[in-house]
Amino acid sequence: MIPLATGLSKADKAADRRGIQSIEVGFKLIEVLEREGRKLPLKTIAQEAGMPPSKAHLYLVSFSRLGLVIQDPVTTRYSLGPYAIQLGVAAINQLDLVDVAREHMEWLQETTGVSVSLSIWGNKGPTIIQKIDGPMPLPLAIRVGFVLPLLTSATGRIFLSFLPEREWRDIAGQEGILRPAALGKVDEVRETVRRARIASSDSEVNEGFAALSAPIFDHDGQLLAAITILGLRSMVESRPEGAMAGSLREAAHTISRSLGGIEDTPRAAGGRTDRVRAAGQPA
């Protein structure tokens, strides 16, 4: 392959190394909208990005034309637009994890007859990146991009149990599950899930629905993702030793092996939350 810089002048090569500063500056506005996760007024976006509102407005006009942001005609506030969503989905689809997991998710859906989802750890917590709906329409719709709670969802409990505490403590604090009254529950869930290699929830997130989730590991034995089955309580056998749990473990294990993954040991994800309890706040 011919190097991209071949035939360029010294000035062009220097510019190639520098990049285009205006793009980097403008992208700060996109980062603000992504980080905040809500509609924001121009003044706030500009302040968070460290630029004058007049300058931010020019960038936002161009981003609006491209579909990267959208402005609410009533409130005049800005949020990420449809093309930003398309870019995110395209990036997710390029992940080897998604490609490898798809076949096994389809097998799991056919075997269990309920919905199957794949989640990774995002900047706001356990985030669904792929799903396959079951044949029976459900009043509850899980969607790509949905962020699940740590302590009350089966998916969240996988990340709570197998990620190092430093990864989840800030989000756990935001959810209020590191209060002294809740720490016992956190320890109990982590110990149970790590021992069973599976997490369950029953009517804790949505009344009448049950879920099972299992961990997927990478080549270093670190948690890479969680695969989850969800359905009506009458359709999901939520016992960790049940047939559905067995099929889920098999799918998770096969995906891990296909990605070169190995299972961790209970100590790999860090210890209990005793130091948090002793301090009375996140360590």
N, C-alpha and C positions, 0 to 999 in steps of 0.2 A: 504494500500500500504506500502511495506517495505521501510524505508528510504534508500536513496542511500548510506549513509555513514555507514550503519550497517555492522559490521564485519571488518571495516577498522582499521588499526593501527593508533596511534596518529600521526605518521609521514605522513601517507596517508591522514588523515583528514586535517592536516595542508596544505598539497599540494593541496587538493581539494578546500580549501578556497582561496589559492593563485591563482589558475588557472595556465595556461601555458603562461608564460611571452612572449615567442617567438611569439606566435600567436597574442597577443595584440600588440607587436612591429611591426610585419609584416603587421597587418591590417591598420596601419597608412598610408601605401602606397596606399591601396584601398581607404581610406578616402580622400587622396589627389586627386586621379583620379576622385572620385565622386564629390568632391567639385569644382574642376576646370572645369569639363564638357568638356574637350577637350584633344587631344593627347598631351602628354608631353615627353620631353627628360628625360633620366635617371637622369642627373644632377639636373634638376629642381625638379623631384619627390623626390629624396633623400634629397635635401635641404629643401623642404617643410615638409618632414617627420622627419627631424632632425637626419639623419643618414648618414654615409659615402656611396658614390656611390657603392663601392664594396660590401658592405653589402646589400644595396637595390637591387642590381642586382641579388644576390642569391635568395632573396625572390621573385622577379619578375619572375625568371626562374621557380620556383615552382608554382607560381600562373598561369603562362602561361600554364603549363602542365595540370592544373586543369580547365582551361578555364575561370578563373576569370579575367585575363587580356590578351590582345593580342598586339603583336608588329608589327607595320607597317614595311614590309620588305624593303620599299624604304627609308622612313625617319628614321627608327629605333625608332620611338617614340611609347609610350605605351598608351593604352586606356583600358577601361573596356571591358571584353570579353563576349562571349555569355552566359556563365554560370552565370555571374553576373546578366545578364538580366533575366535569368530563375528564379534566386532566388528572384529578385524583383517582378516578376509576381506572383510567388508562395506566397509571403508575402501579396501581394494585394488581392489575391484570398481568403486568410484566414480572411480577414476583414469582420465583420458582415455587414458593410455598403454595400459591393459589393453583398453579398448573398441576402440581403433584397431588394436592388435596382433592381436586374436583372429582376425579374418578372414584375415590374412596368415599367421598361424601354422597355421591350418587348411589353407591352400593349400600351405604348405611341408611339412606332414606328409603330405599326399596326394602331393606331388611326390617326396619322398624316401623315404617309407614307414617312417620312424623317428620316435622321440619328439621333440617340440619343447618347449622351455621358454623362459620370459622371466624375466630376473633384474634386480634393481636393487641399488644399493649400500645396505646396511643398516648398523646400528650395529655389527654383528659381521662384516661383509664382504659378498660377493656372495650375495644371497638370492633364491631362486626365488619368484616371486609368481604365476606361471601356468604350466600345462603341458598339453600334449595328448599322450596316449600313442599309440604306434604300434599297428597292428593285431595285431602278434605279441607275445604275452605274454613279458616278459623277467624273468629272475631278479633283476634290479636294478630297484628302484622309486625313482624320483625323486619327491619330494613337495614341495608348497607349504610354504615356510618353511625348507627345507633351506639351510644355509649352505655354500658351496663354498670350497675352498682357493684361495689366490691364484696360486701358482706352478705347481701341477700340474694344475689343471683348465682346460679351454678357456675357460669362462666367467670364471674368476678372472683369466686372462691378459689378457682384454679390459679389465677394470678396472685391472689392474696397469699396462697399457700406455697407457690413455687418460685415466685420472684423474690429477690433480696428485699428486705424491708426498706432499704433506702430508696428503692424504685417506687414504692406505693405509699410511703408514709404521708407525703403531702396531700395526696388525694384522699387517703383514709381520714386525715385530719379534717378536710373539707366536708367529708360525709359524716363527720362526728362519731366515727367508730373507734377513736382512740381515747375517748373519755373513760375515766376509771371504771364506770359502771359497765362499759361495753368490752373492756379488754379481756375479760374472762371468756366471752363469746368468741372473740377473735382467736385466742389461743386454742380453744376447743375446736373451732372450724379448721384451723391450719393443721392441727394434729390429726384430726379425722381424715381430712382430704389427703394428706401426704401418706398416711398409712394405707388407705384404700386405693390411691392413685385415681380417684374419681370424686367428683363433687355433685351434689344434688340440691335441688330446691323444690319446694312444694307450696304453691300459693303465696310465696313470700314477695314476689315482684308483681305478679298479676293473679288475682283470685281465680282459682279453678284451673291453673296451668302448672305443670310440673316440668322439670328439666334435669338432664344429666350432662356433665361436661368432663372431658378428659384432656390431659396435657400432651402437647407435642414438643419434643426437645430437639435442639440443634446438635451439631457435632461436638460441642463442648459440654453437652449435658445441661445446658441452660434452657429455660423455658422459651419456646419460640412462639407458640400459639395455643389456643384452646379450641377443641371441636365439641359442639354442643348439640344435643337433640332436645326438642321442645314440642310439647303438645298438651292436649287436655289431660287432666289427671287420670281420666278413665283409659287413656291410650298409652300412658307412659308408666312403665314399671320402674319406679324411682329407687328401688333397693340397689345398693352398690354391688350386691352379689347376684343380682338378677340377670336374665338373659339379655335384656337390652344393654345393661352395663357391660356385659361381656362383649357384645358386638361393638360397642363404642370404644372399649379398650383396644380391641383388635384393630379398628380403623386408625386410632391414634398412634398405636405402635407401628403399624405398617407405614404410615405417613412419615413418622420420625425416621424409620430405617431407610426409607426411600430418599430422604434428605441427608443421609449420613449421620443421623442423630443417635445419641445414646441417652439412656435414662440417667437422671441425676440420683444422688443419694439424699436422704432427708436432711443432711447437714449442709448441702450445697447452696440452699436458698437462704441460709441464715437461721439464727435461733429464734427462740420465742420472744415475745414482746415484754419480757420482764424488765429490761432496762427502761422501756417507755413507762411502765407502771411505776417503777421506782422514782423516776423523774417527774411523773405526773404530766408529761407532755412528750411529743415526738422527739426521739433522740436525734 
